[in-house]
């Protein structure tokens, strides 16, 4: 099995040297394979879309679903291409709209918790350390396959980011804080929370649990909190903008940041729904009756 995985990764690295325009042609074929032949998680995708947008017609749901599979195929190709891309290549495809605002926070002596999402191509921000003054900590869930975990992490850290396993997040960020080392902690906060999670909010027409770890870290250390707004402006074209939630989160009521995050994420998804990860089993857990639901 290790030899097979090694050969697959070698093939992916080799494919990365093919021009992106040709790879997008492969992506089109991959879309037909995913949607029409394999039917990759179609039941999950359509269930998620129908529950999230009960006001939309069957034809509108179908259009979003097909748009999602086209985007998903493109994203896989873009991730493969990452191996051979340099800073200039990424600059052609990903624009950080107000990175100076983030660096100003560094000059003011503060660290940042950045709440991101699985929207657009969340892997193509890897060259952010080229612009950032903060040390970039990237929170992630390690893959069970060690070789593929190492391969993905090599793509994410090629410009200086540091991978941080989810279970080590609080301790590591607190350690940097105590040593007065300024960090930007990148957290994809729309993962499915555990079944016994206590924070639930009405999100996309459904009762939804969200991780509140980013908010709790920010309040514990009083780090500035930002939301990363992502706009897909064309095939392989992304614009990322940082939206400030608070520079003094200790003074906020509990769950205020998490509620704002859910609200901004829903707004982002409703604007262009094709580009969120609909194949994820986001609503597999149900709320315990004694827990409140925030609007």
Secondary structure as the mmCIF struct_conf table of DSSP 4:
data_model
#
loop_
_struct_conf.conf_type_id
_struct_conf.id
_struct_conf.beg_label_comp_id
_struct_conf.beg_label_asym_id
_struct_conf.beg_label_seq_id
_struct_conf.end_label_comp_id
_struct_conf.end_label_asym_id
_struct_conf.end_label_seq_id
HELX_RH_AL_P HELX_RH_AL_P1 UNK A 2 UNK A 15
TURN_TY1_P TURN_TY1_P1 UNK A 16 UNK A 17
BEND BEND1 UNK A 18 UNK A 18
HELX_RH_AL_P HELX_RH_AL_P2 UNK A 20 UNK A 32
HELX_RH_PI_P HELX_RH_PI_P1 UNK A 33 UNK A 38
TURN_TY1_P TURN_TY1_P2 UNK A 40 UNK A 41
HELX_RH_AL_P HELX_RH_AL_P3 UNK A 42 UNK A 52
TURN_TY1_P TURN_TY1_P3 UNK A 54 UNK A 55
BEND BEND2 UNK A 56 UNK A 56
HELX_RH_AL_P HELX_RH_AL_P4 UNK A 58 UNK A 81
HELX_RH_3T_P HELX_RH_3T_P1 UNK A 82 UNK A 84
HELX_RH_AL_P HELX_RH_AL_P5 UNK A 87 UNK A 93
STRN STRN1 UNK A 94 UNK A 96
TURN_TY1_P TURN_TY1_P4 UNK A 97 UNK A 98
HELX_RH_AL_P HELX_RH_AL_P6 UNK A 99 UNK A 107
TURN_TY1_P TURN_TY1_P5 UNK A 108 UNK A 109
STRN STRN2 UNK A 112 UNK A 116
BEND BEND3 UNK A 118 UNK A 118
STRN STRN3 UNK A 119 UNK A 119
BEND BEND4 UNK A 120 UNK A 120
TURN_TY1_P TURN_TY1_P6 UNK A 122 UNK A 125
HELX_RH_3T_P HELX_RH_3T_P2 UNK A 126 UNK A 130
TURN_TY1_P TURN_TY1_P7 UNK A 131 UNK A 131
BEND BEND5 UNK A 133 UNK A 134
STRN STRN4 UNK A 135 UNK A 140
BEND BEND6 UNK A 144 UNK A 145
HELX_RH_AL_P HELX_RH_AL_P7 UNK A 146 UNK A 156
TURN_TY1_P TURN_TY1_P8 UNK A 157 UNK A 159
BEND BEND7 UNK A 160 UNK A 160
STRN STRN5 UNK A 162 UNK A 165
HELX_RH_3T_P HELX_RH_3T_P3 UNK A 166 UNK A 168
HELX_RH_AL_P HELX_RH_AL_P8 UNK A 169 UNK A 178
TURN_TY1_P TURN_TY1_P9 UNK A 179 UNK A 180
STRN STRN6 UNK A 183 UNK A 188
TURN_TY1_P TURN_TY1_P10 UNK A 189 UNK A 190
BEND BEND8 UNK A 191 UNK A 191
HELX_LH_PP_P HELX_LH_PP_P1 UNK A 192 UNK A 194
TURN_TY1_P TURN_TY1_P11 UNK A 195 UNK A 196
BEND BEND9 UNK A 198 UNK A 198
STRN STRN7 UNK A 200 UNK A 203
TURN_TY1_P TURN_TY1_P12 UNK A 204 UNK A 205
STRN STRN8 UNK A 206 UNK A 209
HELX_RH_AL_P HELX_RH_AL_P9 UNK A 213 UNK A 221
TURN_TY1_P TURN_TY1_P13 UNK A 222 UNK A 222
STRN STRN9 UNK A 224 UNK A 234
TURN_TY1_P TURN_TY1_P14 UNK A 235 UNK A 236
STRN STRN10 UNK A 237 UNK A 246
BEND BEND10 UNK A 247 UNK A 247
HELX_RH_3T_P HELX_RH_3T_P4 UNK A 249 UNK A 251
BEND BEND11 UNK A 252 UNK A 252
HELX_LH_PP_P HELX_LH_PP_P2 UNK A 253 UNK A 253
TURN_TY1_P TURN_TY1_P15 UNK A 254 UNK A 255
HELX_RH_AL_P HELX_RH_AL_P10 UNK A 256 UNK A 271
BEND BEND12 UNK A 272 UNK A 272
HELX_RH_3T_P HELX_RH_3T_P5 UNK A 273 UNK A 275
STRN STRN11 UNK A 276 UNK A 276
TURN_TY1_P TURN_TY1_P16 UNK A 278 UNK A 279
BEND BEND13 UNK A 280 UNK A 280
TURN_TY1_P TURN_TY1_P17 UNK A 282 UNK A 283
BEND BEND14 UNK A 285 UNK A 285
TURN_TY1_P TURN_TY1_P18 UNK A 289 UNK A 290
BEND BEND15 UNK A 291 UNK A 291
STRN STRN12 UNK A 294 UNK A 294
#
